[in-house]
Amino acid sequence: MPGDFFMSLRNKTVSGLRWIFWGQVLQRPIDLLLSVALARLLVPEDFGLVGIASFFINFVRIVLQSWFEAFVIRNSNLNKKEAFELTYLSGLIGLILSGGYFILAPLVSEYFTTPELLSVIRTLAPAILFVSLIQVPSAYIRSQMNFRSQTIISIASSFTSSAVALTLAWRGFGYWALVFQILSVNLIQVLLSFYICGLEFIWSWNSNLFRKLWLDGKGIVGFNLVNFFSRNIDDMLVGKFIGIGDLGLYSRSYYLMMLPITQINGIASAVLMPTLSKLAGDLQRLRHGYLEVIRLLTLLGFPLIAGLVCVIKPLILTFWGVKWVGVARPFEILCLVGVMQIVTNPTGWILTILNQGQMLWRWGIASSIIIISGFLVGVYFRTVEAVCWSYLITNLLLFIPCNLMVCRK
């Protein structure tokens, strides 16, 4: 019966929100304490260096997540054999990209005139393989609405990687603490996800499944590829033309701005996207669900961001120290961007659920041209604040068209 289905879906959603919420309650203090400790033990240049080295890792994560994870969530009736076949393909892609990144490390190091990048990039290269292997098992767990397991994986990987980073930083290993934090968190997530899903490493190749994966996801992948570069090219530009130290300050201000957004949208995406995907055939219910999500995100996000703006400078001086005071002003500017992103982020979820890959692709091209142009103007003035202002202006230009796009659906 339809009534029974929606009641069951509602109960699973509420249970999922409860698990994810308490997971965040346990995990956030760990992350916050770690950020304070690392800010005291490390310098902005350490964060800037690892930020450049991890750029490609984050790129692979976003692309594979939008491709494999979105496909698994939309096709929640996949069995374990098909889940492994997708994992095998994703891992094969990750292995090739990991090897390529290892080989190209000298070129990246030379481009940024930073010799330390060579060893950092080559050490981080296996993280690309780990990232590729985690996508399908993680999505499979989410598609089954097994939020208890998802929460356990998140807490265990966060706690262990935080302990690794803090130990290395305390012993004076500098930026290597951040490097091994990235490696350990991804490795632990892979091991736990495979264990919980019960996936086995068996050779299997499913051409029909892979063809469907490509046809369903090529537009969405194209959008996320373009969108990632447009929204992250600022790190490369700041690191190259303004400085590694300034990149460290800029990345920390962006991290602080994204902190409430990541937590709020992370909970919403983990629970509500699988829920909304089950309503894809009922546009009226999907529209209602989308509006409820927007109301929830704004209710939680707006006051939190406003409060952080009011107290950011005293907080930085108290917990991070005077060497990080340069984070305050960029953070205040970027918070205006954060307010808009809380509202616009669910747009991608809805268009992904509706399999509107071509629309996402066209929007990604148009918005990327505007955003990258803004970053180039900001970098021209050789200050982090100018880059932040340029990002704010481009987001203002895109805010209304982005919301109109999803409203038409």
N, C-alpha and C positions, 0 to 999 in steps of 0.2 A: 504494500500500500504506500502511496506517496507520502501520506502523513507520517507513517512509521519511518520512512527513509529520512525525512527532514528532521524528525525528532531525534533519531539516532545520530544524524550529522551534527545537530545542535549539541547533543551530549558530548560527542567526541571533541567538538570545538572547544567547549567550556573546559573539559578535562585537559585538553592540550594547552589552552591558555594558562591553566593553573600550574601545570608542570613547567612550562617555559618561564612563567613569572617567578616561581620559586627557584628555578635554575639561575635566573638573572640575579635574584636576591643573594644567592650564594657566590656567584661568579664575579659580579661587579666589584665588591669590596677587594677581591683578590687583584683584579685588573687595576683598580685605582691605587691600591697600596704599591703595586709593582711600578706603576708610572711615576709615583713620587720617589721611590727608591732609585729607579734608573735615572731620573732627572737629577738627583743628587750625586750619583756616582759617575755619570757620563756627561759628555759635553755635546752641544748642538751639532758639531761636526760628525760625531758618531752616528747620530740619527740621520743626518743628511747623506752620509756615505751608504748606509744600509738601505735608505730610501731609494737611492738610485739603483742599487744592485737588485732590489726586490721588485722593481717596476715590471719586469717581464714576467715574474712569477704571478703578480696580481693580474696581469693581462691574460695569462693562460687560465687563471681561475675564473675570471669573468666570462671569457668566451666559452669554456667548457661547461660552466655552470648554466649559462643561458641556452646551451645546446643540449647537453645530456640531461641535466637536472630538470629543466623545463619539460623535456620530452617524457621523462619517467613520471613526473607529476601529472601531466595531461593524460597519460596512458596508465592509470593506476592498476589496470588488470594484468600488467606484465607479471610473468612467473619468474622464479629464481634463475632458471636457465637463461632466459632472455636478459635478465638483469646482469648476469655474468658476461654474456656475449657483448653487451654494451660496455661493461667495465673493461673487458679485454681491448676493445677498440680504443676507448679513452686512454687506457694505459699505454697502448702502442703509440698513440699520438704524443703523449707526455714523454715517453722515452726518446722519441726522435727530437722533440723540442728541447729536452734537457741536454742531449748531446750537442745540439746546435748551439745552445747558450754557452756551454763549456768551451766550445771551439772559438766562439766569437768574443770571448772575454777580453783578450788583448786589445781588440778594436774599441770596445766600450771604454776600457781603462785609458786608452790613448786619447779618445775623443774628449773625455772629461779631464785629461791631464792629471789623473789621480792614480798613481801606481798601486795603492792599496786595493783598488777595485778589482784587480786581476784575481787575487787569491780569494777575495770575498765572493765574487761571482761564481768562481769554480767550486767553492764550497757549498754555495746555495743551489747549484744546478740540480742536485737530486730532489730538491723541494718541488720542482716542476713535475717530476714523476709522481711524488706523493699527492700533489694537488689533483693531478689527473685521475688517480686511482680512487680518490675519495668521492668524486662527484656522483656516480651512480649509486653506490651503497647508501650514501647520505640521502639522496632523493628517494630511494626505495623505502627507506625507513619513514621518511616524511609522507610519502604517498599512502603508506599503510596507516598513517596517523598514529605512529608509535612514538609519541612525544616523550615518554618516559626514557626510552633508550637514547633518544636524541639529546636530552638534557644531561644524562649520565656521561655521554661522550664529550659533550662540550665542557662540563665541569672538570672531568678527569684530565683532558688535554690541556686546559687552561692552567690548572693547578700545577701539573708536572712541568710544563714549559716555563711557567713563571719561576718555579724553583731553580730550574736550569739557568735561566737568565740572571736571576738575582745572585746565585752562587758565583757565576763567572764574573759578573760586574764587581762584586765585593772583592774578588781576588785580583782585580786590576786588569782583566782581559779586554776592557774597552768595548769597541764595537762588536767583538766576537760574541759577547753576551746576547746581542740582538740577533746575530746570525744563527746561533744554535737555538735560540727561542723559536725562530721560524721553522727550522728543521724539525725540532722535537714536537711542536704542536701538530704539524701536518702528519708526521709519522705515527703518532699515537692515535690520531683520528682514523687513519687508514686501518691500523691493526684492530681497533675496537669496532669499527663499522663492519669490517669483514667478518669478525667473530660473531657479532650480533645478527648479521644477515645470513650467516651460514654459507657464504659464497666460497667456492672452491676453484683453485687454479687448474682448470681443465681446458684443453684446446677446443675451441668452438668458434665457428664462423657462420654468421647468418646474413647472407647478402640481402635478402628481402627486408629484414629488420633495419639494416644499415641504410638501405635505400629510402625507407620510410623516414628514418631519422634525418637524413639529408633533406628530403623534400619538405618535411614539416618544419625544419629548423633553420634553413639557410637564410631566410629573411631576418629572423630574430638574431641569429649569430652575426649577420652583417651589421645590424643596428648596434648590438652591444660592442662589436669590435670598433666601429667608428665612434660610438659614445664613450668608450673607455679612453681612447686616445685623446679625444677632445677634452675630457674632464681630468686627465692625468698628465697631459703634455706639459702642464705648468711646472711640475716637479723637474722635468728635464730642462726646461728653459731657465728656471731659477738656478738650478745646480750648475748649468753651463755658463750663464751670462751674469749672474749676480754673486754666486758663491755657495760652497758646500755648507758653510756655517749658517748662512741666511736660509738655505734650504731646510736645515734642521729646525730653525725657528718657524719657518712657514709650515712645515709638515706637522709640527706640534700644535700650532694654532688651528690647523685644519683638523687634526685629530680631536682636539677639544671640542670644536664645533660639531663634528660628526658623532661625538660620544653619545649625546642624548638621542640623536636621530638614529644611529645604529642600533641602540638598545630598543627603542620604540618600534622602529621598522623591522628590526630583527625578530621581535616577538610576533608582530603582525604578519610578516612574510612567512615565518615558520609554521604558523597555525592557520592563518586566514587564506593564504594562497591555495593550499590543498583543498580547503573548504569551498572557496569560490569556484575552483576548477570543476567541482562536482555540480555547480549550478550553471555551467556554460550553456546548457540547452534551454535554460529558462531565463531569458534576458530581463524580464521584469524583476525576478528575485535577485539576479546578478546585479542589476542597477541599484536595487535597494541595499544589497550587501556592500557595494562599493561606496555608497554615500555614508553608510554607517561606519565604515572603516575610516573615511576621511574625517568624520566627526570625532571619532575616538583618537586618531593621531593628533589632530589639532588641539583637542582638549588636554592631552598629555604633554605634547611637545612645546606649544607656545609658552606656557608659564615657565617651563623648565629652562628654556633658552633665555627668556627675559631675565630670570633670576641669575643665571650665570653671567650675563653681561654686566649686571650691577656689581658683582663681587669678584670679577675675574682677576683684577690686578692684585688685590690683597691675597687672594688664594694662591696665585703664582709665587708671590714673594714669600709667603708662609711655608708652602709645601715644596716648591721646586727650587727656589733660591733666586738671587738677583741676576744670575747669568741667563735666566729665561724671561726676564721682564719684557724683552722685545716681542714676546708672543702676544701680549695683551691687546695692542692696537689692531693687528691683523685679525685676531679672534673677534673683536667687536664688529668689524666690517663683515666678516664671513658669517656671523650669526644671522644677518639679514638674508644671506643666501640659504642658510639652514631652514629658516622659516618657510621659504618658498619650496624647498626640496621635500619637506614633510608632506606638502599637499600634492606635489607632482610625482613623487616616486611611485605611488600606486597605479599611475597611468600605464606604466610598463607591465605591471602584473595583469591588468585587465586585457590589454591588447595581446599579451602572450597567451592568456587563457582562451581568447577568441581566435587565436592562431592568425593574427593580423601581421604577419611577418613583413609583408611588403610595405604596409603603412609605417611600421617601425623603422624599416630601412630608409624610406624617404625622409622621415622625420629626423633620423640620425644624421643623414648627410647635411640637411639644411641647418640643424642646430649646431653641428660640429663646425661648420664654416664660421658661424657667428662667434662661438665660444673661442675657437683658436685665434681668430682675428683679434678678439679682446685680449687674450693672453699676450699676443705679440705686441700690442700697444702698451700693455702694462710693463712688460719686460724692457721695452724701449727706454722707460724712465729709470731703470736700474734700481728699483726699490721694491720690497715685498709688499708694502702698502699699496703701491700702484697696481700690482698684480691682483690684489684682493678687490680693489675698486673696479677693475676691469671685469672681474668675474661676477661681481654684483650687478653691474650694468647689463651684461649679456643675459644673466638670469632674469632680470626684469623684462627684457625684450621678449624672452621666450615663454614667460609664465602664462600669459593669457592664451596664446596659440596652443600650448601644450594641453591645457585643460579643455579648450574647445574641441580638440581632436578626439578625446575620449568621450566627450558629451554627445558627439554626433553618433556614437555607437550605442 
